[in-house]
Protein backbone atom coordinates (compact mmCIF):
# COMPACT_ATOMS: atom_id res chain seq x y z
CA UNK A 1 0.00 0.00 0.00
CA UNK A 2 1.19 3.52 -0.82
CA UNK A 3 1.95 5.44 2.41
CA UNK A 4 0.47 8.60 0.88
CA UNK A 5 -2.67 9.80 2.66
CA UNK A 6 -5.58 10.97 0.50
CA UNK A 7 -7.61 14.01 1.53
CA UNK A 8 -11.00 14.45 -0.10
CA UNK A 9 -12.59 17.80 0.79
CA UNK A 10 -16.38 17.80 1.01
CA UNK A 11 -18.25 20.98 1.78
CA UNK A 12 -21.85 20.87 3.08
CA UNK A 13 -23.74 18.50 0.75
CA UNK A 14 -26.78 20.18 -0.79
CA UNK A 15 -25.51 23.72 -0.20
CA UNK A 16 -22.72 23.78 -2.77
CA UNK A 17 -22.90 23.51 -6.55
CA UNK A 18 -24.51 26.94 -6.89
CA UNK A 19 -24.71 26.64 -10.67
CA UNK A 20 -27.07 23.68 -10.24
CA UNK A 21 -29.47 25.53 -7.93
CA UNK A 22 -31.97 26.26 -10.70
CA UNK A 23 -32.28 22.61 -11.73
CA UNK A 24 -31.66 20.55 -8.57
CA UNK A 25 -33.12 21.09 -5.12
CA UNK A 26 -30.89 20.80 -2.00
CA UNK A 27 -31.78 17.13 -1.46
CA UNK A 28 -30.87 16.29 -5.06
CA UNK A 29 -27.60 18.19 -4.88
CA UNK A 30 -26.79 16.39 -1.64
CA UNK A 31 -27.53 13.01 -3.24
CA UNK A 32 -25.25 13.88 -6.16
CA UNK A 33 -22.44 15.03 -3.86
CA UNK A 34 -22.59 11.90 -1.72
CA UNK A 35 -22.71 9.61 -4.77
CA UNK A 36 -19.65 11.27 -6.32
CA UNK A 37 -17.84 11.11 -2.99
CA UNK A 38 -18.52 7.37 -2.84
CA UNK A 39 -17.13 6.81 -6.34
CA UNK A 40 -14.08 9.04 -5.83
CA UNK A 41 -13.05 7.47 -2.55
CA UNK A 42 -13.58 3.95 -3.92
CA UNK A 43 -11.27 4.72 -6.85
CA UNK A 44 -8.63 6.13 -4.50
CA UNK A 45 -8.74 3.05 -2.29
CA UNK A 46 -8.56 0.62 -5.20
CA UNK A 47 -5.54 2.55 -6.50
CA UNK A 48 -3.70 1.48 -3.36
CA UNK A 49 -4.10 4.32 -0.89
CA UNK A 50 -5.17 2.77 2.38
CA UNK A 51 -5.71 6.06 4.23
CA UNK A 52 -8.56 8.16 2.82
CA UNK A 53 -9.82 11.07 4.90
CA UNK A 54 -12.80 13.30 4.21
CA UNK A 55 -12.07 16.92 5.09
CA UNK A 56 -15.60 17.81 6.14
CA UNK A 57 -17.13 21.26 6.01
CA UNK A 58 -19.88 20.65 8.55
CA UNK A 59 -21.75 17.81 10.21
CA UNK A 60 -23.63 16.74 7.07
CA UNK A 61 -20.33 16.28 5.22
CA UNK A 62 -18.86 14.44 8.19
CA UNK A 63 -21.85 12.10 8.31
CA UNK A 64 -21.54 11.39 4.59
CA UNK A 65 -17.92 10.37 5.08
CA UNK A 66 -18.60 8.23 8.13
CA UNK A 67 -21.51 6.49 6.38
CA UNK A 68 -18.98 5.35 3.76
CA UNK A 69 -16.68 4.01 6.48
CA UNK A 70 -14.12 6.76 5.97
CA UNK A 71 -12.07 8.70 8.48
CA UNK A 72 -13.23 12.30 8.85
CA UNK A 73 -11.54 15.55 9.87
CA UNK A 74 -14.11 18.22 10.62
CA UNK A 75 -13.15 21.82 9.85
CA UNK A 76 -12.11 23.58 13.07
CA UNK A 77 -14.15 26.55 14.34
CA UNK A 78 -13.38 29.76 12.50
CA UNK A 79 -12.11 27.96 9.42
CA UNK A 80 -12.37 30.17 6.33
CA UNK A 81 -12.61 28.42 3.01
CA UNK A 82 -11.05 25.33 1.50
CA UNK A 83 -7.41 26.38 1.83
CA UNK A 84 -7.82 26.96 5.56
CA UNK A 85 -9.60 23.62 5.92
CA UNK A 86 -6.81 21.75 4.13
CA UNK A 87 -4.11 23.54 6.10
CA UNK A 88 -5.82 22.56 9.34
CA UNK A 89 -6.19 18.96 8.16
CA UNK A 90 -2.51 18.74 7.22
CA UNK A 91 -1.44 20.09 10.59
CA UNK A 92 -3.49 17.41 12.28
CA UNK A 93 -2.17 14.51 10.19
CA UNK A 94 1.38 15.88 10.08
CA UNK A 95 2.84 18.21 7.46
CA UNK A 96 5.65 15.71 6.86
CA UNK A 97 3.16 13.24 5.35
CA UNK A 98 2.80 12.80 1.62
CA UNK A 99 -0.72 13.94 0.73
CA UNK A 100 -2.93 13.56 -2.30
CA UNK A 101 -5.83 16.00 -2.39
CA UNK A 102 -8.61 14.74 -4.67
CA UNK A 103 -11.74 16.70 -5.55
CA UNK A 104 -14.96 15.02 -4.44
CA UNK A 105 -16.82 15.81 -7.69
CA UNK A 106 -15.01 13.58 -10.20
CA UNK A 107 -17.59 10.89 -11.08
CA UNK A 108 -15.42 9.55 -13.93
CA UNK A 109 -12.39 8.98 -11.71
CA UNK A 110 -10.79 5.56 -12.10
CA UNK A 111 -8.03 3.87 -10.09
CA UNK A 112 -5.68 4.23 -13.09
CA UNK A 113 -6.20 8.02 -12.96
CA UNK A 114 -5.09 8.04 -9.34
CA UNK A 115 -2.09 5.83 -10.09
CA UNK A 116 -1.10 8.20 -12.91
CA UNK A 117 -0.90 11.08 -10.42
CA UNK A 118 1.16 9.00 -7.99
CA UNK A 119 3.57 7.77 -10.68
CA UNK A 120 5.80 10.81 -11.44
CA UNK A 121 8.99 11.16 -9.41
CA UNK A 122 8.16 14.72 -8.40
CA UNK A 123 7.54 16.64 -5.22
CA UNK A 124 4.39 18.29 -6.61
CA UNK A 125 2.04 16.69 -9.13
CA UNK A 126 -0.91 18.69 -10.48
CA UNK A 127 -3.84 17.20 -12.37
CA UNK A 128 -5.99 20.04 -13.78
CA UNK A 129 -9.67 20.10 -14.58
CA UNK A 130 -11.04 21.39 -17.87
CA UNK A 131 -11.88 24.75 -16.30
CA UNK A 132 -8.36 25.23 -14.95
CA UNK A 133 -9.08 24.03 -11.45
CA UNK A 134 -7.12 21.35 -9.60
CA UNK A 135 -8.74 17.93 -9.67
CA UNK A 136 -5.85 16.29 -7.85
CA UNK A 137 -2.79 17.68 -6.09
CA UNK A 138 0.02 15.46 -4.82
CA UNK A 139 2.51 17.01 -2.37
CA UNK A 140 5.62 15.20 -1.11
CA UNK A 141 5.55 16.25 1.72
CA UNK A 142 2.38 18.23 2.37
CA UNK A 143 4.45 21.19 3.58
CA UNK A 144 6.31 21.55 0.26
CA UNK A 145 3.68 24.10 -0.90
CA UNK A 146 0.43 25.48 0.42
CA UNK A 147 -2.86 25.18 -1.42
CA UNK A 148 -4.47 27.83 -3.59
CA UNK A 149 -7.91 26.57 -4.57
CA UNK A 150 -10.31 28.71 -6.55
CA UNK A 151 -10.51 29.83 -10.20
CA UNK A 152 -7.29 29.05 -12.03
CA UNK A 153 -5.91 26.99 -9.16
CA UNK A 154 -3.88 24.66 -11.40
CA UNK A 155 -1.74 27.60 -12.55
CA UNK A 156 -1.61 28.95 -8.99
CA UNK A 157 -0.37 25.62 -7.63
CA UNK A 158 2.27 25.40 -10.33
CA UNK A 159 3.44 28.92 -9.49
CA UNK A 160 3.73 27.97 -5.81
CA UNK A 161 5.77 24.90 -6.72
CA UNK A 162 8.13 26.89 -8.96
CA UNK A 163 8.58 29.52 -6.25
CA UNK A 164 9.42 26.77 -3.76
CA UNK A 165 11.95 25.20 -6.14
CA UNK A 166 10.01 21.95 -6.07
CA UNK A 167 10.28 19.38 -8.84
CA UNK A 168 6.86 19.53 -10.50
CA UNK A 169 4.84 17.41 -12.93
CA UNK A 170 1.44 17.89 -14.56
CA UNK A 171 -0.83 14.99 -15.42
CA UNK A 172 -3.80 15.26 -17.76
CA UNK A 173 -6.39 12.53 -17.31
CA UNK A 174 -9.97 12.33 -18.58
CA UNK A 175 -11.19 10.99 -15.25
CA UNK A 176 -9.82 14.07 -13.50
CA UNK A 177 -10.31 16.58 -16.29
CA UNK A 178 -14.10 16.53 -16.05
CA UNK A 179 -15.72 17.62 -12.81
CA UNK A 180 -19.41 18.51 -12.35
CA UNK A 181 -20.32 22.15 -11.88
CA UNK A 182 -23.13 22.87 -14.35
CA UNK A 183 -26.25 21.19 -15.69
CA UNK A 184 -24.43 20.69 -19.00
CA UNK A 185 -21.75 18.76 -17.10
CA UNK A 186 -24.47 16.67 -15.47
CA UNK A 187 -26.23 15.81 -18.73
CA UNK A 188 -22.89 14.92 -20.35
CA UNK A 189 -22.48 12.16 -17.78
CA UNK A 190 -25.16 10.16 -19.58
CA UNK A 191 -22.69 9.62 -22.44
CA UNK A 192 -19.72 8.29 -20.44
CA UNK A 193 -18.80 5.52 -18.04
CA UNK A 194 -19.33 6.50 -14.41
CA UNK A 195 -18.72 5.17 -10.97
CA UNK A 196 -21.61 2.96 -9.80
CA UNK A 197 -23.01 5.33 -7.16
CA UNK A 198 -23.22 8.29 -9.55
CA UNK A 199 -24.63 6.09 -12.30
CA UNK A 200 -27.37 4.92 -9.94
CA UNK A 201 -28.43 8.40 -8.82
CA UNK A 202 -28.16 10.18 -12.17
CA UNK A 203 -31.56 9.07 -13.60
CA UNK A 204 -33.26 10.36 -10.45
CA UNK A 205 -31.71 13.78 -11.01
CA UNK A 206 -32.29 14.16 -14.73
CA UNK A 207 -35.75 12.61 -14.88
CA UNK A 208 -37.21 11.28 -18.12
CA UNK A 209 -35.28 12.61 -21.09
CA UNK A 210 -37.01 13.24 -24.43
CA UNK A 211 -36.20 10.67 -27.09
CA UNK A 212 -34.33 12.18 -30.05
CA UNK A 213 -35.62 10.84 -33.38
CA UNK A 214 -33.67 11.12 -36.59
CA UNK A 215 -35.57 13.06 -39.29
CA UNK A 216 -37.27 10.83 -41.86
CA UNK A 217 -36.37 11.20 -45.52
N, C-alpha and C positions, 0 to 999 in steps of 0.2 A: 504494500500500500504506500502511496505517495504521502510523505509527512506534511505536505502543504495542507493548510486549513482553508476551507472554502467559506466565504461570507456571502450570504445572499440577502441583500437589503429588501425588506418588505414594509412599505408604508401602510397606513390604515386601509385595509381592503374595503372597497366600496366608496371611498372618499377621493381616491386618486383618479387618474385617467380622465382629466377634465374635458378632453376633446371627444369623449364618448358620452358625456352627460346627456346630450340631446337624443341619444338613441338607446341607451341602457340605463335602467334605474340603479340605485345603490346596491340592491341585492344582486342584480345581474353582474354589475362590475365587480362585486366581491367574489361571486362565483367564478368569474373569469380569472381574477387575480390568484385565487387559491388553486385553481386548476393548473395555471401556468407555473405556479410555485412548485406544485407536485411534480410536474414534468421536468422542470429545470433541476430540481434537487435529485431526482432519480437519475438523470443523465450524469450529473456530477459524481454521484456515488458509484455508478457503474464504471465510470472512467477511472476509478481507483482512489478517489479521495474519501478516506474513511470519516474525516471530521467535516461535517457540514453544519454551519450555524446560521440561523435566521437572525438578522439584525432587525429587530422589530420596532416599528414606530407606533406603539400603542398596544393595548391589551388584545384587540381583535387580531392584529398581526401575530402577536405572540401565541395566541390560541391556535391560529392556522398552522404555525410551525410545529407546535406541540402535538396537534392532531395528526401530523405526518410523522411523528416520532423523531423530530429533529431537536437538537439543542437550540436554545433561544437566548439572545442577549437583548434585553429591553433597553431602549434609549434611556439614558439617565435624565433626571429632571433638568429642565433648562436647555436641553439639547436643541440646537438650531440647525435644521436642515440635514441633508444626507452626509455631507462631509464631516460635520460634527459627530454624527452618529457613528460613522465608520472609524473616526479617530478614537472615540470612546471605546468602541469594540476592540480595536487593536491594542489599546492600552490594557484592556482587561485580559486579553489572550496572550499578550506579550509582543512587543514591537519587533522582537528578534525572529518571530515566526515568519515563515514563508506564507503569504496569503494570496488567494485567488478570489477576487470580488466578481461575482456573476450576477447580472441583472435578472430579476425575477420574472420578466415579461418576454421570455424567449421561447415560445412554444414549439419552435422547430429545432431546438438544441438537441444534439446527439452526443453520446459519449466520445465519438471521434473528434467532434469540435472541441471538446474540453481537452482531450489529449493533445490536439494541435497547439493549443495555447501553452500547455505545460512543456512541450517538446523543445523549444529554442533554448540554447544555452545563453540566457540573457538575464540581467537583473530585473528588467521591466519588460513585460510583454503586454501589448495593447491590441485588443480585438475590437475594431470600431463597428458601430451600427451604420445603416444606410444614411441616417440623418446627421452623422458626425458625432454621435454620442459614443459612450464606451460600454460595449456589451459585456466585456470581460477585461479585467486588469489583474495581471500577475505581478507581485512585488516580492523580490528576494533580497533582503527581508522586507517586512511591511514598512519599516522605517526608512527605506531607501528614498521614497518620495511620499508626499502627502497625496490626497485625492482632490480632484477639482471637477466634480460632477456638475452638470448643467449643459446648456447649449454649447456645442463645439468642444466637448470634454476630451475627445480623443486627441485633438491638437494640443489642448491644455496639458494633458498628461504627458504627451511627448515632450513638450517644452520643459516641464518639470524634470523629466528624466535627463534631458540634455544639460540642463542647468546643474544637475547633481553629478554629472559626469558618469551616469550609469549606462552600462551596455543595454541597448534597447532593441526590441524587435516588434514588428507589427504583423498581425495574422488576420487574414480576411477569410471568413468562413460564412457560408450561407446560413447556417444554423444560428449564428450570432449576429449576422448582418441585419436580420429582419426582426425587429421588435414590434410591439402592438401599441400604437398610440391613437390611431384614428379608426373610423368605421371602415374606411377603404382597406386599412391593414387587416381588420377583422374579416371582412368579406374575402380577401385574398387567401385567407387560411383554408378556404374550402377547396383550393386548387393544389394544395401541397400536403405532404405527409407531416403529421403532427404527433406530439406525445399523446398517450391514451387519455389522460384526464382532460386535456383541452379538446381533443376530438369528441369526447363524450358530451361536453357542455356546450360546444359550439352550436348545434342545431337548436338548443333551447334559447340561445341568444339571438340568432338570426331569424328564427321563425320560418314559416313556409316561404320558399323563394319561388318567384314566377319561372315557369318553364320557358326557355328560349327556343323558339321554333325557327328553323331555317326557312327563308322565303321559298315559295313554290314557283317553279318556272324560271 
